Amino acid sequence: TEQRKTEKELQLNERRFRSFIEHVSDYAIFHTDTEGRPTSWNKGVQRVLGFEQDEFIGRHIIPIIFTPEDLEAGIPAIEFQTGAEQGVAGNDRWMRKKDGTRYFAMGTTTAQRDANGRLTGFTKVTRDQTDRKRLEEQLSATAEELAELYRFRDLSHFVEVWLLTTNCLRTAQDFRQVVVDYAGEAAGHGAVYL
């Protein structure tokens, strides 16, 4: 019958999808119950989090994978509550692997519901983006350093022009006052103390 054919196609598609998920290794993809205990595993869980299947499924992993600061702040509960209420919650933050190593996780926690709309658990998808995060931090620090160097380049240019256009530098205090006034104006505030 047509219904039986449709059911077989759905089962085949589900097997294909499960096989695909199980073999993805760049992303930790797993289902949890409503308490956050894993009910499934893929190769990405091993690669990203460091857990073998038999030590992962059914284990209370929240205190292991969340940082102590996030545990203290109640972040896991907030994440699951947001996922339950809004359907999905982002979880881009520092987390921990099984061995305690910190990594920057980018991912989502998505609510799973049955046909009646009752919450049955969550699907978590996470990826290790530590290298990207560290590169962003390095680029930000470099940009700040360059901005600071540029500000001092401006200041030294001003001092050079001022020295060339004035007949004499009467006192060190005069020089100091000019530098302080210029630095304050360049920074957008009043006087700056040297």
C-alpha positions in Angstrom: 0.0 0.0 0.0 1.0 3.6 -0.3 1.2 4.1 3.5 3.6 1.2 3.9 5.8 2.6 1.0 5.8 6.0 2.7 6.8 4.5 6.1 9.6 2.5 4.5 10.9 5.7 2.8 10.8 7.5 6.1 12.7 4.7 7.9 15.3 4.7 5.1 15.7 8.5 5.3 16.0 8.3 9.1 18.7 5.6 8.8 20.6 7.7 6.3 20.4 10.8 8.5 21.6 8.9 11.6 24.5 7.5 9.6 25.4 10.9 8.4 25.2 12.4 12.0 27.2 9.6 13.4 30.1 10.2 11.0 30.3 14.0 11.2 33.5 14.6 13.2 33.9 18.5 13.2 30.7 18.9 15.2 29.6 17.3 18.4 26.0 16.5 17.7 23.9 14.7 20.4 20.5 14.5 21.9 19.8 14.9 25.6 16.9 14.2 27.9 15.1 17.1 29.6 17.8 17.0 32.4 20.7 17.4 29.9 21.9 13.8 30.0 23.0 12.6 26.6 20.9 10.0 24.8 22.9 9.8 21.6 26.5 10.3 20.4 28.5 11.0 17.2 32.2 10.9 16.3 32.3 14.7 16.8 31.6 14.2 20.5 34.8 12.2 20.7 36.8 14.7 18.6 35.4 17.9 20.2 34.7 16.8 23.8 36.9 13.7 24.2 34.2 11.2 25.2 33.8 7.7 24.0 30.2 6.6 23.4 30.0 4.3 26.4 31.2 7.0 28.8 29.0 9.7 27.4 25.4 8.4 26.9 23.4 8.7 30.1 26.1 10.5 32.0 25.5 13.7 33.8 28.0 15.8 31.8 26.9 19.3 32.6 29.4 19.7 35.5 32.1 18.4 33.2 31.6 20.4 30.1 30.6 23.8 31.5 33.2 26.0 33.2 33.1 26.4 36.9 32.2 30.1 36.4 29.3 29.2 34.2 28.1 26.6 36.6 28.2 29.1 39.4 26.3 31.6 37.3 23.6 29.1 36.4 24.3 29.2 32.7 23.4 25.6 31.9 19.9 26.1 33.4 19.5 29.4 31.5 20.6 27.8 28.3 18.1 24.9 28.6 15.3 27.2 29.7 15.9 29.5 26.8 16.0 26.6 24.4 12.7 25.3 25.9 11.0 28.7 25.8 12.3 30.0 22.5 13.0 26.8 20.6 16.7 27.4 20.4 19.5 28.9 22.5 23.0 29.9 21.3 25.9 28.7 23.3 29.0 30.6 22.0 31.2 30.5 25.1 34.2 28.9 26.7 33.5 25.3 27.7 35.5 22.3 28.8 36.4 18.9 27.3 36.3 15.7 29.3 40.0 16.2 30.4 39.2 19.8 31.6 40.9 21.6 28.7 39.0 24.8 27.8 37.8 25.4 24.3 35.7 28.1 22.7 32.4 26.4 21.7 30.1 27.8 19.0 26.8 26.0 18.8 23.1 25.7 19.6 20.8 23.9 22.0 17.4 23.2 20.3 14.3 22.0 22.1 12.8 18.6 20.9 9.1 18.1 21.3 6.7 15.2 20.7 3.6 15.4 18.6 1.6 17.0 21.5 4.2 19.7 22.0 5.6 18.2 25.2 9.3 18.8 25.7 11.2 15.5 25.3 14.8 16.8 25.4 17.3 18.8 23.4 19.7 18.5 20.5 23.1 20.1 21.1 25.4 21.0 18.2 28.8 22.4 19.1 32.0 23.0 17.3 35.5 23.9 18.7 36.3 27.4 17.5 39.3 28.0 19.8 41.7 28.8 17.0 39.3 31.3 15.5 38.6 32.9 18.9 42.3 33.3 19.7 42.9 34.8 16.3 40.1 37.3 16.8 41.6 38.2 20.2 45.1 38.7 18.7 43.7 40.8 15.9 41.8 43.0 18.4 44.9 43.4 20.6 47.0 44.3 17.5 44.4 46.9 16.4 44.5 48.5 19.8 48.3 48.6 19.7 48.3 50.1 16.3 45.8 52.8 17.3 48.0 53.6 20.3 51.1 53.9 18.1 49.1 56.1 15.7 48.1 58.4 18.5 51.7 58.8 19.6 52.8 59.3 16.0 50.4 62.2 15.8 51.7 63.6 19.1 55.3 63.4 18.0 54.5 65.1 14.7 52.8 67.9 16.6 55.8 68.3 18.9 58.2 68.4 16.0 56.1 71.0 14.2 55.7 73.1 17.3 59.4 73.0 18.0 60.2 74.0 14.4 57.7 76.9 14.4 58.5 78.4 17.8 61.6 80.4 18.4 62.5 78.8 21.6 61.4 76.5 24.3 61.4 78.7 27.4 61.1 76.0 30.0 60.5 72.3 30.4 57.2 73.2 32.0 56.1 75.0 28.8 56.9 71.9 26.8 55.1 69.7 29.2 52.0 71.8 29.2 51.8 71.8 25.4 52.2 68.0 25.3 49.5 67.6 28.0 47.1 69.9 26.3 47.6 68.3 22.9 47.3 64.7 24.3 44.1 65.7 26.1 42.5 67.2 23.0 43.6 64.3 20.8 42.0 61.9 23.2 38.8 64.0 23.4 39.1 64.9 27.0 40.6 67.8 28.9 44.1 67.7 30.3 46.0 64.4 30.6 48.5 63.9 33.4 52.0 62.7 32.5 
